[in-house]
Amino acid sequence: MKIPFSPPFINDSVVQEVLDSLNSGWITTGPKVSRLENRMAHWIDVEKALCLNSASAGMQLMLEWFGVGPGDEVIIPAYTYASTATAVLHCGAIPVMVDAEPNSFELSIKNVEKAIGPKTKAIIPVDIGGWPCDYDELFQLVNREDLRKLFTPQHLHQEKLGRILIMADAAHSIGSKYKGQAVGKLADLTIISLHAVKNITSAEGGVVLFNLPAPFQNEEEYRKNKIISQNGHSKNVHEKALNDGWRYDIIALGKKINMTDLGAAIALAQLDQWDEMQGRRIEIFHQYSHALKAIDGIRLPHFSDDVRQGNGHLFMIQLLNTSIEKRDQLISEMKDLGIALNVHFVSLPQFTYFQSLGYLPEDFPNAVQLSNSEISLPIYPQLTDEQVHFLLKSLNFVLSKLELG
Ligand SMILES: Cc1ncc(COP(=O)(O)O)c(C=O)c1O
């Protein structure tokens, strides 16, 4: 039996919605992207959502919007995907990486606090695997009188906010909740990914959710960034085609990072099926948790607690008291049985590029330990009961063979 890691969810409704766009004669940014933006904003209950071609592009766009540049620092976890850091580097600023707590994938607020200095302009918390960070604690921190005084604004938007920006990397956490509120309502800005492996996809895609406090006008900041995302055009191409012909102006230094209607069509059709898709994903999450809870030597992921609810994006297991060699052997033996596992994540200081910038694994021992002992199981709505049983049987077999459980 073959079990791929994370194939996209494509059923007849998705195909029909994409076909509808193909047949409409309009395939790039247009009515479906607008529909997706309105739907996302309404669902999450924020004023505005901006659809782009990736979360990576969204993070960079919004850091630039906040005026982050050379000489500035942005705090990020060492335990994340590369683009949390590269978004900062592309602005010319310095990512200040913080280590995790021992045996916890969550952002360490204690370590964030230690990293804050006069050059800190933003913090990017990452909801790893769909599990939300402790946003209340983060806001308490950035609103602390001494840290507000330490904040040195050098840009209009920084002056307007008057404190460190919280920009959530919610690439994994669409639909997750914290204290009853959806991810997207929790930070000043939230960036969701709609990449092919995410709970909802547009093939490639990202959504910026605007939740800036007064005196910001989220509508206005959305509009300015939408223009930048389409090469600085005064009108988007769809408006141009519909309305008054060819004439346009370039009114800002733009980028080309817009989402296509073809991509938005996939996401819209999937959103229509959110309850069913999530229902099955979460059922599998509970099946895994139930079947694996008695195994010593592994730590299972959370799904919910008093204040948080995840979205089952990943099923991240930590193998306790083991070595990277044994973890890799487990992945390889499962592959021989037809099952693709994955690792989330190799921590950033373990990569050649980040080492060339001076980030060293020995300075982030907890993140490295997590990276070397993590495995992610396949989890997606199309998995059948038969596949889930086969996967669990195989995992139990390999864990005992390698004396890991
Ligand atoms: C934590 C995290 N941040 C950001 C991204 C980037 O998302 P995208 O591929 O939409 O740019 C990813 C991608 O998977 C991710 O895992």
The ligand as a MOL file (V3000), in Angstrom:
LIG
                    3D

  0  0  0     0  0            999 V3000
M  V30 BEGIN CTAB
M  V30 COUNTS 16 16 0 0 0
M  V30 BEGIN ATOM
M  V30 1 C 6.2950 27.9820 9.0310 0
M  V30 2 C 6.2130 28.3770 7.5870 0
M  V30 3 N 6.2980 29.6800 7.2770 0
M  V30 4 C 6.2010 30.1050 6.0020 0
M  V30 5 C 6.0270 29.2190 4.9720 0
M  V30 6 C 5.9900 29.7380 3.5720 0
M  V30 7 O 4.7530 29.5270 2.9380 0
M  V30 8 P 4.6600 29.7090 1.3480 0
M  V30 9 O 5.1380 28.4250 0.7560 0
M  V30 10 O 3.1990 29.9480 1.1000 0
M  V30 11 O 5.4960 30.8510 0.9750 0
M  V30 12 C 5.9370 27.8520 5.2360 0
M  V30 13 C 5.7480 26.9040 4.1420 0
M  V30 14 O 5.3860 25.7890 4.3050 0
M  V30 15 C 6.0410 27.4160 6.5760 0
M  V30 16 O 6.0150 26.1210 6.8820 0
M  V30 END ATOM
M  V30 BEGIN BOND
M  V30 1 1 1 2
M  V30 2 1 2 3
M  V30 3 2 2 15
M  V30 4 2 3 4
M  V30 5 1 4 5
M  V30 6 1 5 6
M  V30 7 2 5 12
M  V30 8 1 6 7
M  V30 9 1 7 8
M  V30 10 2 8 9
M  V30 11 1 8 10
M  V30 12 1 8 11
M  V30 13 1 12 13
M  V30 14 1 12 15
M  V30 15 2 13 14
M  V30 16 1 15 16
M  V30 END BOND
M  V30 END CTAB
M  END
